[in-house]
Amino acid sequence: MGRVLLCVGKRAEKPYFFEKTGQNIYSIEELCYVLGENAYILDEDIEDKELAGWVEEECGLHELSKTLYTLINKKVSVSAFVGTVFDYTGYYPKEKSAQIEEILKNGRNLTLYERKKTKADCLVQRGKYAAAIKEYDSLLKELDGKDPPLLAKIYHNKAVAQANLFAYAYAAGGFYKAYEINGMEEDYMAYLAAKRLSMKEEDYIRFIAENPEGYAASLLLEKKLNKIRERWQGTKGWEYKEVLLQYKENGNKNLYYREVEKLINELKAEYRECAGR
């Protein structure tokens, strides 16, 4: 059962326009939701006397409004300002409120673009790859070629998200763009790995032969892949694969195909979750 939320104050007749997202807000609960969902892009602009006035005049929350005016005059941190609103309304559980305040603290010295990248990076860490790619694309459009070091990081991280969706050909392009910008070996190795995963073995060998500048890196990549294979042996995944092969070799095809279908359905469900479908 979800938490029961008690509304605080009244619904505004005149909404507060939240410029960061371009939307109208009609209640203190809506304000909390918008602040929480957009924590990565908040800055000192949120400490607005117009907002404090709206809280009093439209929501009828005189105490909170008075507190917000005081905080604005003291020029407190964004995390302290937003945290005060959360504490007063009780909209978020304490743990969630603390997480949001931590995001605000960490983003204090970052540019708007860096904060947006952090938001996308967090989506990748949570396995929300399609949503992260959308955020990266939007950010790349906004940057429009500015800030090359940041661009390289965005291209790299977007490619990581694409690789997790098995879109290796697209990921290879992103890794290579990052490499073109910063010349880092890490990006070139990731590019080769994505190329290898996106191509048939004979095509990849031909690709390396036609690009001799990548030959040394390709040898290093093979060594790394061999080490990964060695580490994989003995894991549950490796043991499961061996069991499936035994089913097949022993003629127990019904069990083999049933287990394979089960695995495929699990992978499909996981993929749909990651791709936001």
Phi, psi and omega in degrees: 000135179284170179288147174270123181255124176268129181292141179247132180074196182242164178285133184285141172279324177251117184286159171266129181271117181267103189296327184302324182244356178067041181227155178270141181241133186246357180205165180292330177292319176298321178299314180299316180299313181296319179297317181293318182288338184243026183303328184292339183248006181283146174216195185298343180298338181291337180279079192243127179296331176296322177294316179299320178294320179296320179301322180281307188288320185262326182262347179071022183258079187295317181299311181296318180300315179299318179296318181295320177300318180297316180296322179296316180295328179278350181055053179287172180292157178299320181297321179292321180295309181293321179300325178296317178298316180297315181298321183292317185273333185066024184296317180256149170299156184304320182296315180294318179300319179295322178297317180294318179297325178294320177301316181295321179295316182293331182269005186302319184257013180263154174286168179301318181294321179294324178293321178294323177296320179299321178299313180296319179300321180294324177297322177297314181298330179272001179081013179267069191292318181296318179295322179295316179300320178298318179294317179298317180298317179297319181292319178299322179293318180294318182292323176049047176090350180283156176058068181309315180303319179290321178302315181300318179295321180293314178300318180297310184291326175297319179296324176300315179298317179295320179297324178291342174263012179066017177270065190294325180296317177293319180299320180301318179298320179292317178298322182290324177298318178298318180295320179299326182281313188248348178066020183280136180299325180304316181291323180292320178296320178295322177300312180297320180297318179294322177297316182298320181285338184266352186238155170294154186302318181293326178290322179294319178299319178295320179300315180295320180297326181276350179231071186301338180295341180260006185297311182299318180294325180294325177294318178296321179298317180298321177299317180295318179296322178295322178294323178295319178298319180296319179292328182291327179299132180095350177281169179298322179297318179294317179296321178297318179298319180295321179296317179299317179297324178295319176304314183293314183291330181274003177083008179272066188292325181300313179294320180301309183290329177294317179292321178296317179296321178298315180296317180298317180296322177295318179293322178297316180297318178296319180295315180300322179295316181290326183273356179068032182254000000 
